[in-house]
Amino acid sequence: MRTNATGRVLHDFRGGSFRFDAGAVCLDFAHSGGEGRYAVFETLHEPADLGEWLAQPPLGAVVTVPVTAEDLVAAKALRRAIWNAARARAAHRPLPAEAVEAVNRAAAAPPLVPELAENGMDTGWAVPVLATQALSTMAREMIELLSGPLAERFRECASETCPLVFVDSSRPGARRWCSMERCGNRHKVRALRARRTT
């Protein structure tokens, strides 16, 4: 996958925002919304929202065929599968069978095809660019993460109130927080207050 930087700005329902780098595009996608208590974070309300998400860097897959309602349903199923598999791996639990099936199903479709520009330096995606190809590319990335050298580096934020998951690609493998700007800083402030009161 042609990514040199991952991460997105996440917005909470109270109006706050922060930059969160999950360490992989597929994991960034897993944090684009959800069901149940995560529905307040949903960003993919309509097919066009999926098209916009896919077009953003680092994936930069500007679809050349309009995203359909079926594509959106498939995207949400893949997102849920990635989320469930990542959380299971971070907790050292077996991967849910339905998550594995959904990731494999998405990965079976043709992926995005990289294309070198005429200048020989820039890259893009060969036309046509379909939403299903982008989903396949992210599913394949998830398979590589789950089966590759970072398989034991899935983490859930160390904050007791934060469910965000990420893959720790740092050299020492010591990342604890979804973001130092958010949970890491909150932990530091609480620890400082606790020291001052004792």
N, C-alpha and C positions, 0 to 999 in steps of 0.2 A: 504494500500500500504506500502510495507516495505522500507520506506525511512527515513534515519536519517539526511540527509542533502540534500538540493536542491541547485540548482544554476549551472551555466555554465559560461565559458569564452566566451564572445561575441566578434566578430571581425567586425570592420567597413571597408568599402570599401577603406578608406584612409590608412589602415594598422595598425590602433590602435586597442587595445583590452582592455577589463576590465572584472572583474568578476561581474556577475549580478545574484542575487538570486530572482526569481519571487515568491518564497514562496511555490511553489507546482510544481511537475514534469510536470503536464499538462500545466501549464503556462510557464515553461521553454521550453516545446515543442512548444508552440505558438510563441516563439521568435527564432525558428530555420530557419527562412526565411520568404518569402511571395511573394506577387504579386505586380504589379505596381511599385510604388516607393520603395517598400521593396525588390524587386527582387535582388538588389545588395547584400543583406544579405543572399541570399539563400544558405543553406548548404545541402539540400536534392535533389541532381541532379539526382541520380540514385538509384535503389532499394538497392544497397549495402550501400549507405550513410545512408539510414533509418536503416538498420541493425546495422551499427556502432553506430548511435545515441542511439538506444534502448539498446545496450550493455553497454553503459557508466553508471557509478554510477550517481545517486543513484538507478535508475531502475534496471540496470544490467540484462536485459533480452536478453541473448545471444540466438538468434533464432536458432532453430535446423532444420528448413525447410527454404530454401532460400526465401528471400523477393522477391515478384513479382512486375511487373509494376502496377498491379491492387492494390496491397498493398500500393504502393507509392501514387497512385491517392487517395486512401481512407485516407491515412495519411495526405495528403495536404488538403483534404476536412475537416477532423477533426481539423487540425491546424487552418484553416481559421475560423471555427465555434467557437473554443475556443477563438481565438483572438477577434472576433466580439462580443461574449458574454461578455468577460472580459472588453472590452472597453465600452460596453453599461452599464454594472453594475457599472464601475468606474465613469461614467458620470451620474448615476442615471436615465438612460433611460430604457424603456422596452427592454427585450432581443429580438433580431431579431428572428422571427419565423423559418427562415431557419437554423439559428445557433442551436436553440433548437432541431429541427428535426435531424440535422446532429449529434449532441452530443448523442441524444437518439438512433439513428441508430447504432452508433459505440458501445455504451454501451450495446446494445442488444446481441452482440456476447459474447461467453464465455470469461471470463477474464483469466489473468495469475493465476495459482494455486500455492500458496506458499507450500514449502516442507521443512521439517526439516531434517537436515543432520544426519547421524548416530551418530555423537558425541553429539547430543541433544542440540547443541548451535548455530550452523551455519544454515543459511537458503539459499534457492535458489528457483528456479521455476521448477515445475514438468514438465517433458518432455512429449510430445513435446511442445516446446516453439514457438509459431507462432506470426508473426507480428500483426495479427488481435487481438490476445489475449492482446498484449501490448497496442494496440490502445483502446480496450475495457476498460482496466484497467485505462488508462488516462481519458477516457470519464467518467467513473464512479467517478473518483476523482473530475472532474469538476462539476459533478452533486452534489456531497457532498459539494463542496465549495459554489456553488450557492444557495444551500438550507439549509446550516448548519450555525453554529455560526459565521463563518467568511464572511457570505454573504454581510455584509455591510462594509467589510474591503478591497474591491477591490479599488486600487488606480492607477492613472496614475502619472508618474513622474511629480513633480512640475515645472520642467524646461519647458519653453515655446517651446523649440525646440526638446524635447524628448518625443516620443510617447510610451515608454515602460510602460507596466502595470504589476502590482504585487498584491499579497494579503498580507496585513499587519498583520502578526501574532505576532507582538511585544506586550508586555503586555499593554503599554499605548495606543497603536494604533496611534502613532504619526509619523510613517515613511512617509517621503515626497519625497525622491529621489530614483531613480532606483539604484543608488550606490553613496555612499559618495565619493568614489574614482573618480567618473566621474562628474555627474551633481551637487552633493552636494558641491564638492570642487570648481567647476567653479562658483557656486553661491557665495560662500564665498569670492573668489578672486574678483569677480565683486563688491560685497558689500564693500570690503575693499578699492578698487580703488575709488569707489564713495564717500566714507567717506573722503578719502585723498584729493579729488578734491574740496570738499566743505568747 
